[in-house]
Amino acid sequence: MKNLRVVLIGAIAVIACLCFARPVWAFCGFYVAKADTSLYNEASQVIIARDGDRTVLTMANDYQGEVSDFAMVVPVPTVLQEGQVNVGDPAIVQRLDDFSAPRLVEYFDPDPCAPVRLFDEAELMLPAAAPQSADRGAASNEALGVTVEAQFAVGEYEIVILSAEESNGLETWLIQNDYNIPRGASELLQPYIRQGLKFFVAKVNLDEFDRAGFQQLRPIQIAYESPRFMLPIRLGMMNAQGDQDLVAYLLTPDGQVELTNYRTVKIPSDVNLPTYVEEEFGGFYSAMFQRSYERENKEVAFLEYAWSMAGCDPCSAEPLNAAELRQAGAFWVAPNSSPWESNVFITRLHVRYSRNKFPEDLVFQQTNNQEFFQGRYVMQHPFLGEATCPAGRDYRRSLPARFEQEAQTLARLTGWDINDIRRRLPAVGVRPVDESDDSWWEELWQRSSQLFQQVATAG
């Protein structure tokens, strides 16, 4: 154990992969422009905190266009009032991402010729390695079948809650109020109208944004009560090009959250990889995710992390404290409670979706399943020192097979060329061993003698 060390590398690399690997992203609503500028949100991240029928939804904004062109349209189950909308801190989304991101860990082989430590009470006592104006007149709205249910401002956002009788009227209303709706909006809006959903529409108050000196748009949070546990994603496909990615952090007091209308599967995990992956972990994870996505016929949500917020092993970041959890929307957490009293279970789902493979919005269910899971990948560094004892020679003989197994695992997960991988395997410890160094019985007696001496010393 003394020679075993755990180092977490994964979080930042994976985040970089998620943020920059793909040029186009979507959202649970769609962005609309007041000009002809093409608008895309770079990264879709949402936090959903839910207990019973109560939900707090945090929608992170990584919008990259002109702030004056930003607007958001999201179907919501109820008419939201001003007190139900809040502007969050972008740091809380980053904290959850850091805490739950797939991670690469590394271990180091001990010296195979070092004395075997049979028992060390002191060691057992050590802790585990931790590693625009929307109002065009009531008569016009009535003719269009659109009702402005509420209108208010929160932070830098101007918000309008709409209900509509039919999608063409809603589309016309948005256009008349200077929103440049993507083609096909009416078609996708109609199912939400049939379900009786309302529409949360937000845009930026430029004066307030400039006055506050913000460098980026902050997350919008909404709180509501509804038996519906779902996330609309279809509108996000309207101004998207190709597949979309969404990372959802689901916080509940009970256990894991699953999808009910699509399969939820675990991302491949707990595999040993060649050590050179350390330098390109982002590329590895991106390739592995895409291959897994294709193997599952592009119709699943991947579970990347499921754990109690009271701990982690190994930790890629410190668990969130009570104040941070409440900031993330976990309203049932008592202020100033200790981490082990927080009663929050986090489920991280990663969904890559397209219009033809995900024709329905995401519908979730809470479960009591508290099984822990994490996307975890292991590098086992070989011992690089001199090892001339019989155990050392056995160790060296075992390395080629171990490296080959790691290479095949990497090729299977990513689809990378096996020969390219083999060329990058370490040469240390794979040189041929002179079988004539010792006879087999000499090795037997030397081992037994060595073990006897160790037992005698320990006694």
Helices and strands as residue ranges (DSSP letters): E 7-8, H 10-20, E 30-31, E 44-51, E 54-59, G 67-69, E 71-76, G 82-84, E 85-87, H 90-100, E 103-108, H 121-124, H 138-144, E 146-154, E 157-164, H 167-176, H 185-194, E 198-204, H 206-212, E 220-225, E 230-231, G 234-237, E 244-252, E 257-259, E 263-266, E 271-273, G 275-280, H 281-295, E 300-308, H 322-327, G 339-341, E 345-353, E 362-366, E 373-374, E 376-381, H 390-414, H 418-423, H 440-458
